[in-house]
Amino acid sequence: MISRDLASLPRRDAYRILSSLVIPRPIAWITTVDEAGRVNLAPFSSFMGIFGPPMLAFTVSRRRDGSLKDTQRNLKANGQAVVHLADLPLLGPLHASGAEVEPDISEVARLGLATETSLLVAPPRLRDAPVALECRLNRELDLGPTTTLVLLDVVMAHAAERIWNAEHDCADASLWTPVVRLASVVGPNYGALGETFSLGPSELP
């Protein structure tokens, strides 16, 4: 067994180790809009769902120069976002949207991604994403000088018909290939959900 004291390591080393162990991680692909109406798009793999009440949580770090990333700045300005989950056909633009560009450049326009109007929030939805969750900012919690935990209320959920199980009125994981993040340095950076299993209800001993 290999052991590492993460509290004693530099931040970058602790991140590299922990992000290689906590896998697979779902990726929040988030659209926001700035005060000029420009659409920003960025991926975040420190991300999770909170299911009662319906919420999402993700962490965002500052840019290398200490400034806020566009997603966080836009959320502070208007408190609205759409969180998408991408499948394997969208891996290319998902990865490309993580590049740092100037705030006046829209990743959606740069990558040629089609959008459609959201129902309850200003940021648009990505037309080809199989899942889109319209959200409003609930709160932010600073975790240190460079990292913020962002909590979002989910106010509207959209899913492509091709991933929907009409009988159970929910998405069926066996019908699509969600993209996930793996190790940040060692081995492949991404994976996709493959074979799924159903074991029936569990019983406590």
RODO-2510 file (C-alpha; in nm, 4 decimals, decimal comma):
residues 205
     n   res          X          Y          Z
     1     m     0,0000     0,0000     0,0000
     2     i     0,1380     0,3398    -0,1028
     3     s     0,0641     0,6199     0,1481
     4     r     0,0950     0,9982     0,1102
     5     d     0,0292     1,2709     0,3679
     6     l    -0,1630     1,5147     0,1466
     7     a    -0,1712     1,7861     0,4113
     8     s     0,2088     1,8107     0,4035
     9     l     0,2415     1,8259     0,0237
    10     p     0,2405     2,1310    -0,2039
    11     r    -0,1072     2,2067    -0,3389
    12     r    -0,0228     2,0940    -0,6932
    13     d     0,1131     1,7568    -0,5746
    14     a    -0,1864     1,6939    -0,3471
    15     y    -0,4200     1,7766    -0,6360
    16     r    -0,2381     1,5419    -0,8730
    17     i    -0,2582     1,2503    -0,6306
    18     l    -0,6167     1,2972    -0,5107
    19     s    -0,7567     1,3625    -0,8600
    20     s    -0,5937     1,0393    -0,9802
    21     l    -0,7661     0,8436    -0,7013
    22     v    -1,1171     0,9899    -0,6965
    23     i    -1,2386     0,8589    -1,0315
    24     p    -1,4406     0,8611    -1,2442
    25     r    -1,5599     1,2193    -1,1983
    26     p    -1,8591     1,3612    -1,3858
    27     i    -1,7888     1,6822    -1,5771
    28     a    -2,0071     1,9909    -1,5420
    29     w    -2,0059     2,1721    -1,8783
    30     i    -2,1362     2,5137    -1,7830
    31     t    -2,2772     2,8014    -1,9877
    32     t    -2,3073     3,1481    -1,8351
    33     v    -2,3542     3,4940    -1,9859
    34     d    -2,1716     3,8177    -1,9124
    35     e    -2,3175     4,1680    -1,8892
    36     a    -2,2793     4,2124    -2,2668
    37     g    -2,4727     3,8914    -2,3366
    38     r    -2,1670     3,6909    -2,4473
    39     v    -2,1934     3,3193    -2,3745
    40     n    -1,9119     3,1556    -2,1800
    41     l    -1,8620     2,7792    -2,1764
    42     a    -1,6250     2,5893    -1,9473
    43     p    -1,5822     2,2363    -1,8027
    44     f    -1,5422     2,1568    -1,4312
    45     s    -1,4629     1,8052    -1,3093
    46     s    -1,4754     1,8780    -0,9354
    47     f    -1,8521     1,8391    -0,9528
    48     m    -2,1370     1,6495    -0,7892
    49     g    -2,5134     1,6301    -0,7628
    50     i    -2,7082     1,6940    -0,4423
    51     f    -3,0447     1,5230    -0,4678
    52     g    -3,2568     1,6581    -0,1846
    53     p    -3,3145     1,9436    -0,2485
    54     p    -3,2172     1,9323    -0,6191
    55     m    -2,8809     2,1068    -0,6306
    56     l    -2,5384     2,0859    -0,7928
    57     a    -2,1990     2,1663    -0,6466
    58     f    -1,8686     2,2393    -0,8167
    59     t    -1,5415     2,4063    -0,7286
    60     v    -1,3754     2,6767    -0,9313
    61     s    -1,0187     2,8018    -0,8935
    62     r    -0,8827     3,1412    -0,9863
    63     r    -0,6785     3,2011    -1,2994
    64     r    -0,3005     3,1929    -1,2775
    65     d    -0,2934     3,5730    -1,2442
    66     g    -0,5326     3,5590    -0,9477
    67     s    -0,8394     3,6899    -1,1337
    68     l    -1,1798     3,5196    -1,1340
    69     k    -1,2612     3,2785    -1,4125
    70     d    -1,5403     3,3874    -1,6452
    71     t    -1,7879     3,1329    -1,5076
    72     q    -1,7548     3,2574    -1,1508
    73     r    -1,7547     3,6231    -1,2500
    74     n    -2,0722     3,5775    -1,4549
    75     l    -2,2427     3,3855    -1,1750
    76     k    -2,1618     3,6655    -0,9318
    77     a    -2,3099     3,9173    -1,1776
    78     n    -2,6406     3,7477    -1,2576
    79     g    -2,6638     3,4221    -1,0619
    80     q    -2,7637     3,2009    -1,3553
    81     a    -2,6094     2,9043    -1,5376
    82     v    -2,6879     2,5924    -1,7359
    83     v    -2,4946     2,2781    -1,6416
    84     h    -2,4627     2,0196    -1,9188
    85     l    -2,3430     1,6624    -1,9169
    86     a    -2,1678     1,5607    -2,2370
    87     d    -2,1499     1,2236    -2,4086
    88     l    -1,8700     1,0721    -2,6111
    89     p    -1,9491     1,2469    -2,9446
    90     l    -1,8984     1,5829    -2,7692
    91     l    -1,5599     1,4996    -2,6136
    92     g    -1,3663     1,7111    -2,8676
    93     p    -1,5441     2,0414    -2,7995
    94     l    -1,5691     1,9597    -2,4283
    95     h    -1,1917     1,9312    -2,4054
    96     a    -1,1307     2,2363    -2,6275
    97     s    -1,3612     2,4541    -2,4155
    98     g    -1,1190     2,4217    -2,1231
    99     a    -0,8579     2,6427    -2,2916
   100     e    -0,8100     2,9863    -2,1359
   101     v    -0,9248     3,2607    -2,3728
   102     e    -0,9943     3,6314    -2,3306
   103     p    -1,3266     3,7158    -2,1588
   104     d    -1,4670     3,8764    -2,4754
   105     i    -1,4311     3,5494    -2,6720
   106     s    -1,7262     3,3102    -2,6561
   107     e    -1,6207     2,9457    -2,6487
   108     v    -1,9614     2,8526    -2,7880
   109     a    -1,9082     3,0691    -3,0956
   110     r    -1,5408     2,9709    -3,1293
   111     l    -1,6284     2,6005    -3,1310
   112     g    -1,9348     2,6406    -3,3518
   113     l    -2,1749     2,4847    -3,1016
   114     a    -2,5480     2,5266    -3,1601
   115     t    -2,7599     2,6621    -2,8751
   116     e    -3,1249     2,7052    -2,7883
   117     t    -3,3055     2,9339    -2,5464
   118     s    -3,3436     2,8154    -2,1890
   119     l    -3,6846     2,8289    -2,0240
   120     l    -3,6070     2,9904    -1,6873
   121     v    -3,2551     3,1366    -1,7057
   122     a    -3,0648     3,3667    -1,9416
   123     p    -2,7732     3,1394    -2,0430
   124     p    -2,8633     2,9228    -2,3437
   125     r    -2,8552     2,5456    -2,3586
   126     l    -2,6242     2,3488    -2,5866
   127     r    -2,8550     2,1897    -2,8404
   128     d    -2,6560     1,8663    -2,8802
   129     a    -2,5838     1,7998    -2,5118
   130     p    -2,7918     1,5054    -2,3889
   131     v    -2,8477     1,6679    -2,0469
   132     a    -2,8972     2,0339    -1,9573
   133     l    -2,9815     2,1576    -1,6072
   134     e    -3,0954     2,5182    -1,5723
   135     c    -2,9647     2,6583    -1,2445
   136     r    -2,9636     2,9614    -1,0188
   137     l    -2,6835     3,0466    -0,7774
   138     n    -2,7580     2,9437    -0,4201
   139     r    -2,4333     3,0437    -0,2481
   140     e    -2,0545     3,0433    -0,2667
   141     l    -1,8138     2,9226     0,0005
   142     d    -1,4464     3,0159    -0,0126
   143     l    -1,2295     2,7110     0,0598
   144     g    -0,9007     2,8992     0,0538
   145     p    -0,7293     3,1849    -0,1256
   146     t    -0,7760     3,0335    -0,4717
   147     t    -1,0725     2,7924    -0,4574
   148     t    -1,4475     2,8479    -0,4189
   149     l    -1,7260     2,5946    -0,3707
   150     v    -2,0316     2,6973    -0,5733
   151     l    -2,3793     2,5652    -0,4909
   152     l    -2,6514     2,5856    -0,7559
   153     d    -3,0256     2,5246    -0,7317
   154     v    -3,1559     2,3173    -1,0248
   155     v    -3,4773     2,4825    -1,1482
   156     m    -3,5357     2,2964    -1,4767
   157     a    -3,4026     1,9665    -1,6114
   158     h    -3,3792     1,8697    -1,9801
   159     a    -3,2796     1,5330    -2,1268
   160     a    -3,2653     1,4059    -2,4837
   161     e    -3,5394     1,1606    -2,5742
   162     r    -3,2748     0,9077    -2,6784
   163     i    -3,1564     0,8658    -2,3164
   164     w    -3,5003     0,8690    -2,1526
   165     n    -3,6803     0,5664    -2,0077
   166     a    -4,0484     0,6491    -2,0474
   167     e    -4,1629     0,3647    -1,8228
   168     h    -3,9647     0,4907    -1,5230
   169     d    -3,9724     0,8607    -1,6234
   170     c    -3,5985     0,9115    -1,5844
   171     a    -3,2774     0,8836    -1,7832
   172     d    -3,1345     0,5381    -1,8502
   173     a    -2,7556     0,5172    -1,8111
   174     s    -2,7398     0,2226    -2,0514
   175     l    -2,8626     0,4412    -2,3389
   176     w    -2,5740     0,6885    -2,3574
   177     t    -2,2007     0,7284    -2,2937
   178     p    -2,1427     1,0101    -2,0417
   179     v    -1,7885     1,1482    -2,0532
   180     v    -1,5956     1,1396    -1,7250
   181     r    -1,2617     1,2727    -1,6058
   182     l    -0,9899     1,0333    -1,4946
   183     a    -0,6347     1,1023    -1,3734
   184     s    -0,5137     1,4537    -1,4436
   185     v    -0,1541     1,3536    -1,5256
   186     v    -0,1019     0,9774    -1,5360
   187     g    -0,2762     0,7771    -1,8073
   188     p    -0,5797     0,8905    -2,0090
   189     n    -0,7545     1,2089    -1,8995
   190     y    -1,1044     1,0974    -1,9955
   191     g    -1,3259     0,7938    -1,9996
   192     a    -1,6851     0,7105    -2,0878
   193     l    -1,9446     0,5062    -1,9048
   194     g    -1,9428     0,1567    -2,0445
   195     e    -2,1154    -0,1583    -1,9238
   196     t    -2,3780    -0,1099    -1,6530
   197     f    -2,5121    -0,3601    -1,3984
   198     s    -2,8343    -0,4066    -1,2068
   199     l    -2,8164    -0,6112    -0,8858
   200     g    -3,1620    -0,5382    -0,7517
   201     p    -3,2387    -0,3892    -0,4095
   202     s    -2,9725    -0,4183    -0,1407
   203     e    -3,0490    -0,5481     0,2054
   204     l    -2,8943    -0,4418     0,5326
   205     p    -2,7405    -0,7285     0,7361
***
